[in-house]
Amino acid sequence: MTHTRRRSARSRVLAPSAALLVLAVAGCSGGAQPSVAVPTPSSEAAAGYCEKLHEELPETVAGLERSDPSPDSDLTAGWGDGAIVLRCGVPRPARMDDSQSKAVDADGVNWLLEQSDDAGPRFTTTYRKAYVEVTLGTEYAHDITPLSAFAVPVRKTVPDSL
């Protein structure tokens, strides 16, 4: 029985094509937005506040253009390819019960500060009917300036809980 080499020749032609396809796909996905967990708001009212907040968020923060993370959601937003990420409708952080927790005020909005050793700071609004979380990259480890960009939208769309 004799075997033909047709399949081998065809495989040699297809192999480079498949390799090029993989490289092309990898090249296109290099600029993909970071993935962020979409929160589940505690109530329909909280979800409504978050949707309104999403509409009011600025196009630039700290000189960074808006580039929302994936998956696309009215509960998340981002600037600078993940340097600044906002999530609305997050659960109440346990650290809010700690009397030693640190908080900051940025233009009339109070934020709980949570600092980690391996990432930038995370801020969560306090005294609001929906919790808004902003995570900043390590370049903002000692800079709360970006929070000012969120003060007016948060005050306008997420009511005080007091």
Secondary structure, 3 states (H helix, E strand, C coil): CCCCCHHHHHHHHHHHHHHHHHHHHHHHHCCCCCECCCCCCCCHHHHHHHHHHHHHCCCEECCEEECCCECCCCCEEEECCCCEEEEEEECCCHHHHCCCCEEEEECCEEEEEECCCCCCCEEEECCECCEEEEEECHHHCCCCHHHHHHHHHHHHHCCECC
